[in-house]
Amino acid sequence: MNEKQITQIVEQFSRKSEPLEGNVKVMRVPDYKTVYVEHIGEVGRSITLSEYKVDGKIYWAGYSSRSDTVFVSQASRD
């Protein structure tokens, strides 16, 4: 997944619009997180989140190819 695709997903998440077509899942993680540990079975994997700005709000998001999931954390207040 490239930067542009993640940006589109974060924009849709922020605006609470319908998700993009496809199999990518979006999971909200606790606010202000920049790293998320994804657990699949007994194995944990760190997902580093990058900063995205949408409509004046800041989000951190990262993609896991293992689970085909974008993890999103809000880093600014509504």
N, CA, C and O atoms as CSV, one atom per row, in Angstrom:
chain,resi,resn,atom,element,x,y,z
A,1,MET,N,N,0.856,-1.166,0.000
A,1,MET,CA,C,0.000,0.000,0.000
A,1,MET,C,C,0.901,1.227,0.000
A,1,MET,O,O,1.863,1.304,0.764
A,2,ASN,N,N,0.580,2.182,-0.861
A,2,ASN,CA,C,1.429,3.366,-0.958
A,2,ASN,C,C,0.862,4.532,-0.130
A,2,ASN,O,O,-0.242,4.461,0.408
A,3,GLU,N,N,1.644,5.581,-0.054
A,3,GLU,CA,C,1.310,6.767,0.744
A,3,GLU,C,C,-0.028,7.385,0.318
A,3,GLU,O,O,-0.827,7.793,1.161
A,4,LYS,N,N,-0.257,7.447,-0.975
A,4,LYS,CA,C,-1.495,8.049,-1.486
A,4,LYS,C,C,-2.717,7.245,-1.041
A,4,LYS,O,O,-3.732,7.823,-0.655
A,5,GLN,N,N,-2.623,5.927,-1.094
A,5,GLN,CA,C,-3.740,5.082,-0.681
A,5,GLN,C,C,-4.030,5.237,0.810
A,5,GLN,O,O,-5.190,5.321,1.214
A,6,ILE,N,N,-2.982,5.275,1.623
A,6,ILE,CA,C,-3.182,5.455,3.063
A,6,ILE,C,C,-3.796,6.821,3.335
A,6,ILE,O,O,-4.682,6.945,4.180
A,7,THR,N,N,-3.333,7.850,2.625
A,7,THR,CA,C,-3.897,9.195,2.789
A,7,THR,C,C,-5.391,9.184,2.494
A,7,THR,O,O,-6.166,9.784,3.239
A,8,GLN,N,N,-5.807,8.521,1.433
A,8,GLN,CA,C,-7.230,8.444,1.092
A,8,GLN,C,C,-8.023,7.739,2.186
A,8,GLN,O,O,-9.128,8.165,2.524
A,9,ILE,N,N,-7.475,6.681,2.732
A,9,ILE,CA,C,-8.153,5.943,3.798
A,9,ILE,C,C,-8.284,6.805,5.042
A,9,ILE,O,O,-9.339,6.815,5.677
A,10,VAL,N,N,-7.224,7.533,5.404
A,10,VAL,CA,C,-7.278,8.414,6.575
A,10,VAL,C,C,-8.289,9.535,6.349
A,10,VAL,O,O,-9.025,9.894,7.268
A,11,GLU,N,N,-8.334,10.091,5.146
A,11,GLU,CA,C,-9.322,11.131,4.837
A,11,GLU,C,C,-10.736,10.596,5.010
A,11,GLU,O,O,-11.585,11.265,5.598
A,12,GLN,N,N,-10.992,9.411,4.511
A,12,GLN,CA,C,-12.323,8.820,4.649
A,12,GLN,C,C,-12.642,8.523,6.105
A,12,GLN,O,O,-13.771,8.726,6.550
A,13,PHE,N,N,-11.656,8.045,6.846
A,13,PHE,CA,C,-11.843,7.779,8.270
A,13,PHE,C,C,-12.196,9.072,8.996
A,13,PHE,O,O,-13.118,9.095,9.811
A,14,SER,N,N,-11.471,10.140,8.705
A,14,SER,CA,C,-11.689,11.432,9.350
A,14,SER,C,C,-13.073,11.987,9.045
A,14,SER,O,O,-13.738,12.543,9.918
A,15,ARG,N,N,-13.490,11.832,7.816
A,15,ARG,CA,C,-14.777,12.392,7.378
A,15,ARG,C,C,-15.927,11.416,7.579
A,15,ARG,O,O,-17.076,11.712,7.249
A,16,LYS,N,N,-15.603,10.252,8.123
A,16,LYS,CA,C,-16.591,9.215,8.422
A,16,LYS,C,C,-17.429,8.835,7.210
A,16,LYS,O,O,-18.629,8.581,7.318
A,17,SER,N,N,-16.769,8.799,6.050
A,17,SER,CA,C,-17.461,8.405,4.826
A,17,SER,C,C,-17.272,6.910,4.589
A,17,SER,O,O,-16.575,6.231,5.344
A,18,GLU,N,N,-17.886,6.422,3.555
A,18,GLU,CA,C,-17.820,4.997,3.232
A,18,GLU,C,C,-16.383,4.591,2.906
A,18,GLU,O,O,-15.656,5.353,2.269
A,19,PRO,N,N,-15.968,3.397,3.335
A,19,PRO,CA,C,-14.604,2.940,3.040
A,19,PRO,C,C,-14.405,2.668,1.556
A,19,PRO,O,O,-15.358,2.448,0.809
A,20,LEU,N,N,-13.144,2.691,1.153
A,20,LEU,CA,C,-12.805,2.353,-0.229
A,20,LEU,C,C,-13.179,0.906,-0.512
A,20,LEU,O,O,-13.184,0.064,0.385
A,21,GLU,N,N,-13.489,0.633,-1.762
A,21,GLU,CA,C,-13.764,-0.748,-2.141
A,21,GLU,C,C,-12.488,-1.557,-2.007
A,21,GLU,O,O,-11.388,-1.049,-2.222
A,22,GLY,N,N,-12.647,-2.802,-1.656
A,22,GLY,CA,C,-11.492,-3.671,-1.503
A,22,GLY,C,C,-11.524,-4.373,-0.166
A,22,GLY,O,O,-12.495,-4.282,0.586
A,23,ASN,N,N,-10.452,-5.069,0.112
A,23,ASN,CA,C,-10.401,-5.894,1.310
A,23,ASN,C,C,-9.642,-5.266,2.463
A,23,ASN,O,O,-9.515,-5.890,3.517
A,24,VAL,N,N,-9.136,-4.059,2.302
A,24,VAL,CA,C,-8.350,-3.425,3.354
A,24,VAL,C,C,-9.263,-3.072,4.524
A,24,VAL,O,O,-10.310,-2.448,4.350
A,25,LYS,N,N,-8.846,-3.482,5.715
A,25,LYS,CA,C,-9.601,-3.160,6.924
A,25,LYS,C,C,-9.003,-1.900,7.547
A,25,LYS,O,O,-7.820,-1.609,7.372
A,26,VAL,N,N,-9.828,-1.166,8.266
A,26,VAL,CA,C,-9.359,0.011,8.992
A,26,VAL,C,C,-9.684,-0.216,10.456
A,26,VAL,O,O,-10.820,-0.535,10.808
A,27,MET,N,N,-8.676,-0.050,11.313
A,27,MET,CA,C,-8.866,-0.261,12.739
A,27,MET,C,C,-8.380,0.963,13.499
A,27,MET,O,O,-7.241,1.399,13.332
A,28,ARG,N,N,-9.248,1.510,14.329
A,28,ARG,CA,C,-8.843,2.641,15.160
A,28,ARG,C,C,-8.096,2.104,16.370
A,28,ARG,O,O,-8.513,1.130,16.997
A,29,VAL,N,N,-6.998,2.751,16.683
A,29,VAL,CA,C,-6.216,2.397,17.864
A,29,VAL,C,C,-6.274,3.582,18.822
A,29,VAL,O,O,-6.707,4.663,18.422
A,30,PRO,N,N,-5.851,3.413,20.072
A,30,PRO,CA,C,-5.944,4.520,21.029
A,30,PRO,C,C,-5.292,5.805,20.505
A,30,PRO,O,O,-4.303,5.770,19.773
A,31,ASP,N,N,-5.880,6.937,20.903
A,31,ASP,CA,C,-5.378,8.244,20.479
A,31,ASP,C,C,-3.927,8.453,20.908
A,31,ASP,O,O,-3.470,7.915,21.917
A,32,TYR,N,N,-3.227,9.243,20.117
A,32,TYR,CA,C,-1.852,9.677,20.377
A,32,TYR,C,C,-0.819,8.550,20.303
A,32,TYR,O,O,0.274,8.685,20.854
A,33,LYS,N,N,-1.144,7.449,19.636
A,33,LYS,CA,C,-0.183,6.351,19.473
A,33,LYS,C,C,0.598,6.544,18.178
A,33,LYS,O,O,0.025,6.910,17.151
A,34,THR,N,N,1.898,6.299,18.226
A,34,THR,CA,C,2.725,6.376,17.018
A,34,THR,C,C,3.270,5.007,16.622
A,34,THR,O,O,3.836,4.843,15.541
A,35,VAL,N,N,3.094,4.027,17.508
A,35,VAL,CA,C,3.474,2.643,17.226
A,35,VAL,C,C,2.360,1.755,17.780
A,35,VAL,O,O,1.852,1.987,18.877
A,36,TYR,N,N,1.993,0.748,17.011
A,36,TYR,CA,C,0.961,-0.189,17.456
A,36,TYR,C,C,1.505,-1.599,17.306
A,36,TYR,O,O,2.120,-1.926,16.291
A,37,VAL,N,N,1.280,-2.441,18.322
A,37,VAL,CA,C,1.718,-3.833,18.249
A,37,VAL,C,C,0.523,-4.680,17.820
A,37,VAL,O,O,-0.467,-4.807,18.541
A,38,GLU,N,N,0.646,-5.245,16.641
A,38,GLU,CA,C,-0.404,-6.102,16.090
A,38,GLU,C,C,-0.118,-7.535,16.523
A,38,GLU,O,O,0.979,-8.051,16.313
A,39,HIS,N,N,-1.109,-8.163,17.123
A,39,HIS,CA,C,-0.958,-9.549,17.568
A,39,HIS,C,C,-1.738,-10.467,16.640
A,39,HIS,O,O,-2.945,-10.304,16.463
A,40,ILE,N,N,-1.049,-11.426,16.053
A,40,ILE,CA,C,-1.689,-12.462,15.245
A,40,ILE,C,C,-1.241,-13.786,15.846
A,40,ILE,O,O,-0.086,-14.190,15.714
A,41,GLY,N,N,-2.170,-14.443,16.503
A,41,GLY,CA,C,-1.809,-15.647,17.243
A,41,GLY,C,C,-0.931,-15.256,18.418
A,41,GLY,O,O,-1.266,-14.344,19.175
A,42,GLU,N,N,0.179,-15.936,18.570
A,42,GLU,CA,C,1.106,-15.643,19.662
A,42,GLU,C,C,2.230,-14.708,19.244
A,42,GLU,O,O,3.131,-14.420,20.032
A,43,VAL,N,N,2.177,-14.240,18.015
A,43,VAL,CA,C,3.246,-13.402,17.478
A,43,VAL,C,C,2.802,-11.943,17.457
A,43,VAL,O,O,1.702,-11.628,17.006
A,44,GLY,N,N,3.669,-11.055,17.949
A,44,GLY,CA,C,3.396,-9.620,17.907
A,44,GLY,C,C,4.315,-8.939,16.909
A,44,GLY,O,O,5.466,-9.338,16.729
A,45,ARG,N,N,3.798,-7.918,16.271
A,45,ARG,CA,C,4.590,-7.197,15.268
A,45,ARG,C,C,4.325,-5.709,15.423
A,45,ARG,O,O,3.171,-5.289,15.510
A,46,SER,N,N,5.384,-4.906,15.458
A,46,SER,CA,C,5.248,-3.454,15.604
A,46,SER,C,C,4.909,-2.813,14.268
A,46,SER,O,O,5.555,-3.079,13.254
A,47,ILE,N,N,3.892,-1.968,14.280
A,47,ILE,CA,C,3.509,-1.196,13.107
A,47,ILE,C,C,3.801,0.262,13.434
A,47,ILE,O,O,3.182,0.831,14.333
A,48,THR,N,N,4.731,0.864,12.720
A,48,THR,CA,C,5.066,2.269,12.928
A,48,THR,C,C,4.062,3.130,12.176
A,48,THR,O,O,3.816,2.918,10.989
A,49,LEU,N,N,3.486,4.101,12.875
A,49,LEU,CA,C,2.477,4.969,12.286
A,49,LEU,C,C,3.116,6.287,11.857
A,49,LEU,O,O,3.980,6.826,12.549
A,50,SER,N,N,2.683,6.793,10.716
A,50,SER,CA,C,3.181,8.066,10.181
A,50,SER,C,C,2.108,9.133,10.321
A,50,SER,O,O,0.921,8.823,10.419
A,51,GLU,N,N,2.529,10.385,10.329
A,51,GLU,CA,C,1.600,11.503,10.518
A,51,GLU,C,C,0.898,11.879,9.216
A,51,GLU,O,O,1.513,11.952,8.152
A,52,TYR,N,N,-0.413,12.115,9.332
A,52,TYR,CA,C,-1.238,12.588,8.210
A,52,TYR,C,C,-2.102,13.726,8.720
A,52,TYR,O,O,-2.653,13.645,9.818
A,53,LYS,N,N,-2.225,14.787,7.933
A,53,LYS,CA,C,-3.069,15.923,8.304
A,53,LYS,C,C,-4.275,15.957,7.380
A,53,LYS,O,O,-4.140,15.957,6.156
A,54,VAL,N,N,-5.461,15.985,7.987
A,54,VAL,CA,C,-6.711,15.999,7.229
A,54,VAL,C,C,-7.633,17.042,7.846
A,54,VAL,O,O,-7.975,16.958,9.025
A,55,ASP,N,N,-8.028,18.014,7.054
A,55,ASP,CA,C,-8.972,19.046,7.506
A,55,ASP,C,C,-8.545,19.684,8.827
A,55,ASP,O,O,-9.377,19.926,9.702
A,56,GLY,N,N,-7.264,19.953,8.967
A,56,GLY,CA,C,-6.753,20.602,10.165
A,56,GLY,C,C,-6.555,19.678,11.354
A,56,GLY,O,O,-6.115,20.130,12.411
A,57,LYS,N,N,-6.864,18.403,11.211
A,57,LYS,CA,C,-6.669,17.431,12.285
A,57,LYS,C,C,-5.455,16.568,11.954
A,57,LYS,O,O,-5.114,16.367,10.789
A,58,ILE,N,N,-4.820,16.069,12.992
A,58,ILE,CA,C,-3.641,15.222,12.814
A,58,ILE,C,C,-3.996,13.788,13.188
A,58,ILE,O,O,-4.601,13.527,14.228
A,59,TYR,N,N,-3.608,12.875,12.320
A,59,TYR,CA,C,-3.793,11.446,12.548
A,59,TYR,C,C,-2.458,10.757,12.345
A,59,TYR,O,O,-1.602,11.244,11.607
A,60,TRP,N,N,-2.287,9.623,13.002
A,60,TRP,CA,C,-1.148,8.757,12.769
A,60,TRP,C,C,-1.709,7.472,12.183
A,60,TRP,O,O,-2.686,6.935,12.705
A,61,ALA,N,N,-1.113,6.970,11.113
A,61,ALA,CA,C,-1.625,5.763,10.463
A,61,ALA,C,C,-0.483,4.917,9.925
A,61,ALA,O,O,0.569,5.429,9.543
A,62,GLY,N,N,-0.712,3.621,9.903
A,62,GLY,CA,C,0.262,2.691,9.359
A,62,GLY,C,C,-0.432,1.467,8.808
A,62,GLY,O,O,-1.557,1.149,9.195
A,63,TYR,N,N,0.241,0.787,7.907
A,63,TYR,CA,C,-0.341,-0.358,7.207
A,63,TYR,C,C,0.391,-1.645,7.557
A,63,TYR,O,O,1.620,-1.680,7.622
A,64,SER,N,N,-0.380,-2.695,7.779
A,64,SER,CA,C,0.177,-4.028,7.985
A,64,SER,C,C,-0.181,-4.896,6.788
A,64,SER,O,O,-1.356,-5.161,6.535
A,65,SER,N,N,0.828,-5.335,6.058
A,65,SER,CA,C,0.578,-6.220,4.916
A,65,SER,C,C,0.188,-7.617,5.395
A,65,SER,O,O,-0.451,-8.381,4.671
A,66,ARG,N,N,0.574,-7.929,6.598
A,66,ARG,CA,C,0.277,-9.252,7.151
A,66,ARG,C,C,-1.222,-9.464,7.343
A,66,ARG,O,O,-1.745,-10.538,7.046
A,67,SER,N,N,-1.909,-8.439,7.839
A,67,SER,CA,C,-3.355,-8.550,8.062
A,67,SER,C,C,-4.153,-7.701,7.083
A,67,SER,O,O,-5.383,-7.699,7.125
A,68,ASP,N,N,-3.466,-6.979,6.202
A,68,ASP,CA,C,-4.101,-6.081,5.231
A,68,ASP,C,C,-5.001,-5.077,5.956
A,68,ASP,O,O,-6.170,-4.899,5.615
A,69,THR,N,N,-4.414,-4.426,6.972
A,69,THR,CA,C,-5.148,-3.496,7.826
A,69,THR,C,C,-4.406,-2.176,7.928
A,69,THR,O,O,-3.180,-2.147,8.029
A,70,VAL,N,N,-5.161,-1.078,7.902
A,70,VAL,CA,C,-4.607,0.243,8.187
A,70,VAL,C,C,-5.011,0.590,9.612
A,70,VAL,O,O,-6.195,0.572,9.948
A,71,PHE,N,N,-4.033,0.906,10.448
A,71,PHE,CA,C,-4.273,1.290,11.832
A,71,PHE,C,C,-4.230,2.808,11.914
A,71,PHE,O,O,-3.293,3.432,11.415
A,72,VAL,N,N,-5.248,3.412,12.547
A,72,VAL,CA,C,-5.362,4.871,12.603
A,72,VAL,C,C,-5.505,5.315,14.052
A,72,VAL,O,O,-6.299,4.758,14.811
A,73,SER,N,N,-4.727,6.322,14.421
A,73,SER,CA,C,-4.766,6.923,15.751
A,73,SER,C,C,-4.954,8.422,15.593
A,73,SER,O,O,-4.239,9.065,14.825
A,74,GLN,N,N,-5.913,8.979,16.318
A,74,GLN,CA,C,-6.130,10.426,16.240
A,74,GLN,C,C,-5.167,11.130,17.184
A,74,GLN,O,O,-4.999,10.721,18.332
A,75,ALA,N,N,-4.537,12.192,16.692
A,75,ALA,CA,C,-3.545,12.914,17.488
A,75,ALA,C,C,-3.937,14.364,17.705
A,75,ALA,O,O,-3.111,15.171,18.133
A,76,SER,N,N,-5.181,14.703,17.418
A,76,SER,CA,C,-5.672,16.052,17.710
A,76,SER,C,C,-7.123,15.934,18.137
A,76,SER,O,O,-7.807,14.963,17.814
A,77,ARG,N,N,-7.571,16.922,18.853
A,77,ARG,CA,C,-8.944,16.876,19.374
A,77,ARG,C,C,-9.941,17.320,18.329
A,77,ARG,O,O,-9.610,18.069,17.410
A,78,ASP,N,N,-11.172,16.847,18.483
A,78,ASP,CA,C,-12.253,17.243,17.560
A,78,ASP,C,C,-12.619,18.690,17.731
A,78,ASP,O,O,-13.506,19.189,17.038
